[in-house]
Amino acid sequence: MAAERRLYYLPAARAEFVDAATRYETAREGIGVRFIDTVEDALAMIVAAPERWPLAPRVHPRRGARRYVLRRFPFSIIYRLVGEDELEVVAVAHQKRRPGYWTRRLP
């Protein structure tokens, strides 16, 4: 049985997530909540099997960044496995805006 993994956000990734949810909710009531639920569901799947999703494009494999593409929203979750039991959310990135900007956040 796999050890319980701890999930945490880089501060910039948390800010992106909150900003996107706020923008969606401001545009149309209920969409921001749906976005939050979608991201949380995706993170649950990532925590359960972090190596299931492909390495992020434009990043050297040794940096370990992976990408989960949301189906209902134009966002990707960029994350990396840190050690055996920690997952770091590097970005909640819009798929069409500033591609690859989050690579600066990787070690």
N, C-alpha and C positions, 0 to 999 in steps of 0.2 A: 504494500500500500504506500502511495506517495505521501511524503510529508506535507503538511499544510503550508501553502505558500502565502507569503505576505505580499500584498500589492500596495505600491505607493506611487504617487505622481510626482514628477519634477514640478516645481512651482509654476513654471511657464505652461506646462501641459494642463495643470489644474485650472489655470486662468483661461486657457483656450476653451476648455470644456464648459466652464461656467459662462463665458462670453457667448459661445455658440448657443447654449441652451437659453440664455436670456434673450438673444436676438430672435430665435425661433418663437419663443413665448410672446415676445412683443409683437411680432408680425401676425401671429394667430394663436389665440388662446388654446392651450392643450398640446400644441406641437412641441414646445420646449420640454414638456413632461415626457412626451413620446420619445424625443431625442435622448433624454436622460435614461429612460428605460432601455432603449436600444443599446446605448453605450454600456450600461450595467450588465445587460444580458451578454454582450460581446465579451466583456471582461471576465464574466463567470466562465465562459467557454475557454478563454485564454488561460486563466488560472488552472483549469482542469487539464489542459493539454497545450502548454506554451510552445512546444516545438512543432505543432501541427501546421502552423501558418508559415508562409515563405519568408525568407530573408528580404528585407526592404531593398528596393532598387537603389542604385547609386551609392551603396554603402559597402565597404569592404566586409566580407564575412566575419573577420576576426572581431569586428565591432559588435556583432551579435544582434543588431536591430532587426526586428521582424515587423511585418505589417498585416493587420487585419482590416479588411475593407468592409465598411458597413454597407448593408444592402439598401436600406431605405433613406439614407442621407448621404450626401457627397463628402463623406469624411472617412479617414483611415485612422486607426489607432496604431501608433508606432510604439513598440515596447521592446524590452530586452530582459532576458533572464540574468539575474545577478546572483551568482553562486547557485546553490541547489534549491533554495527555498524563498527567494525574493524575486518579484517582478517589478520592473520600473517602467512606468508609462512615460515615454519620452515626449510624445505629442499626440494631440487630438487634432489632426491636420485636415483642413479642407483640401480636397483632391485637386482643385483647379487654381488655388491661390498659392503663390510663392513655393513652387515645388522644391522639395529638398531643404528648405530653410532650417529644419530641425536637426540636420546633420551636425550643426555646430554644438548641439547639446550632448553629443556622444563623446565618451572618453577616447 
